[in-house]
């Protein structure tokens, strides 16, 4: 697949601000500092598109990126970067707004075709297990992406991926894609997974 164009469209705080063109959307979900922004930049081959910060909880709104490709199955769609969860230093009032906003988007957004749940390849946490279980119950197809695999040795990688599968009780119907935003390992596999979930639910 060749990416023809990538455009940051808008940041949205309310559903009435979401795009109205009904193009397919793929949501990126993950706890704070799991590497969502870095992965989006790597996946779209566009350095600096999504803002990367050393401060967890930087993304506090829904960011929509319009992507155009040469794949006839997925000519145009939106990558949607959702706020990271689980960062204690964000004000309680802001965290209280995240939950309803994210839940409303994931449960009621008609153009949403699939969700990518990002987890750190080196460890999973109880909150991620709960999030995975919750997302499974919502309906949109799921893909789990194990980020930062470049930080694991080859010998340790299989063991850590098996641990992720076990902790999430990952069914065979849900793909697990190892990914490195540094080396771009896993980019082709993740693109295939995205095309599959979008076309499966079209």
Secondary structure as GFF3:
##gff-version 3
##sequence-region A 1 202
A	DSSP	beta_strand	3	12	.	.	.	ID=ss1
A	DSSP	three_ten_helix	15	17	.	.	.	ID=ss2
A	DSSP	beta_strand	24	30	.	.	.	ID=ss3
A	DSSP	alpha_helix	36	43	.	.	.	ID=ss4
A	DSSP	beta_strand	62	69	.	.	.	ID=ss5
A	DSSP	beta_strand	76	81	.	.	.	ID=ss6
A	DSSP	alpha_helix	92	108	.	.	.	ID=ss7
A	DSSP	beta_strand	112	120	.	.	.	ID=ss8
A	DSSP	alpha_helix	126	136	.	.	.	ID=ss9
A	DSSP	beta_strand	141	147	.	.	.	ID=ss10
A	DSSP	three_ten_helix	149	151	.	.	.	ID=ss11
A	DSSP	alpha_helix	154	168	.	.	.	ID=ss12
A	DSSP	beta_strand	175	178	.	.	.	ID=ss13
A	DSSP	alpha_helix	187	200	.	.	.	ID=ss14
###
